[in-house]
Amino acid sequence: MMYNKGLFGTWVPKPVQLLLILLLLIVVMPLGGVYTGNISFMVGGTGQMTEYFMWANYASTIGMGACMPVVLRIKMRFKIRDKVVTLLLLLGLLSYINATTIDPMIIVFSSLLIGFMKMMITIELFLPLMTMAGDRGVFYGAFYTFVLVVGQISNYYAAEISILYNWQQFFIIVAIGCLVMALLCFIFMHHQYFALKVPLHFIDWLSVVLFMSTFMFGAYVLSFGKQQDWFHSPKISYASVYSFVCFACLVTRQIHLKRPYLSFKIFTKSNVLHGLFMLVWVGMYLGTSSLQNMFSVGVLGYDQLTNSKLNLMMIPGLLLAGTVAIIWFKKKKPLKMLIFSGFASMLGYVMIMYFSMAMEFSYENWYLPMFLKGYGMCSLFVAVWYYTLDKLELNDMLAAIGLVLLWRTFLTVGVFSAIFSWVQYQFQIESLGELAVYMDGNIISQQGVMSNLKSIQFNAILSANKKLFGYIIWVGFGILFYIITHHFGAEKFTYVRFVRVLKGKSTIAKRRMREKKLFAEKVKDAAGTPFS
């Protein structure tokens, strides 16, 4: 047979195929240029600023988004085994480079390439998994739960291994994992094309570079903005201008291309616009992680391993959300109440954090808010992404999905994290000013103030966090009102339509359209991976 739409040779038993796909997912999905669990150890080990590694973290997502418009053409250009084995070897090499360098710019560039290559492997894993699941919504519920759980576990072990050994060791383990999977793929994968071989010279690589440049300059602004005092710094101003100019050149170039790299047609559809709007508020809730870390590490004094254990508390919520989503989609229920439950859970998490801003907060009190956060995160990732990409044509969707992916994973989370960081600092200064009103030099000596300076600073942080959480709660109630009043595509009127059954060539054309639609749904799933 000339073509093979599977991954493995026909002689490989089905259970072994499923096991190999599971191992590939465990190795590839959490793969990135940096890991949030060991960023603080990388800062200490390299002597570089945290902002470089935040930038590298964003770069992985940008690489994934840049790959999406061309991933289908790349998939059909190479044989499955050749492509996957080569990519795994390169990912292992890049992980080894990150482990052995102390230059942060090398790590940033390596992270960008890791994200680009990771998406090429991801598309290969989705097609057989989607075929097994059958229904796209059921697949979302199972897959997102798996990926989010694996992501939390990998960040925890990144922190633990960094403490027991050093931060380089985890990258070495990842590189070894990539090499082992490359060997297994070489043995078990078939050596055939997926479909008709297509050339790569139709890809506009200049557009790919402009796309990466646009968002890499933007990521620099979001990462270094606070450290550089935002637009008081010429570096931030120049980076903002460069990002805008690159995006303008990118949009202008698409107008004159016969085969454009990007398309903006899907942004006229109602479900896409409302989906993007909801993803903004998902990003707001995910951006509260910076406030949580400030409270747990800065005030409560948790080390990085204990702080990573907090994220493991989300796993029961993630599992429950995945189970609920699978049952929900199997019964073909409307999405409204599933999305409502996700936003309500995130609001519940924020409300508990609002009332928990105290230095006496015990470790056991984290279980409920982290459970709600896990449920909200997983249910919103599944339901909102499903709604956003519903009923889109393959060509239009592929040409714009990179922008949607970056909107969800990079822009909204990055912007809100930067806003929260700046606003929290302003509230902290305001709180210190209010505390100073009660300090009288005739009553409290200078030595007394200095001995309580740490307590004063902690109270200012708690007051600032509480005020910010309070504003988020008000926004959260507004989001719930929007969700409960939005139609989510429900038809106001229905009527019976008589359809004449056609035979002959039209029947063949309809069958091809159904096959194309099914393949489009599978590629949508590949675009929806939540972790970089």
Secondary structure as UniProt FT lines:
FT   TURN            10..11
FT   HELIX           14..28
FT   TURN            29..30
FT   HELIX           36..38
FT   HELIX           39..46
FT   HELIX           50..67
FT   HELIX           68..70
FT   HELIX           71..77
FT   HELIX           80..100
FT   HELIX           104..133
FT   HELIX           136..164
FT   HELIX           167..188
FT   TURN            201..202
FT   HELIX           205..224
FT   TURN            225..229
FT   HELIX           230..232
FT   HELIX           234..255
FT   HELIX           265..268
FT   HELIX           270..287
FT   HELIX           289..293
FT   HELIX           294..299
FT   HELIX           304..312
FT   TURN            313..314
FT   HELIX           315..330
FT   TURN            331..332
FT   HELIX           336..355
FT   TURN            359..360
FT   HELIX           363..366
FT   HELIX           367..388
FT   TURN            389..391
FT   HELIX           394..406
FT   HELIX           407..411
FT   HELIX           412..436
FT   TURN            437..438
FT   TURN            441..443
FT   HELIX           446..451
FT   HELIX           453..485
FT   TURN            488..489
FT   HELIX           505..527
//
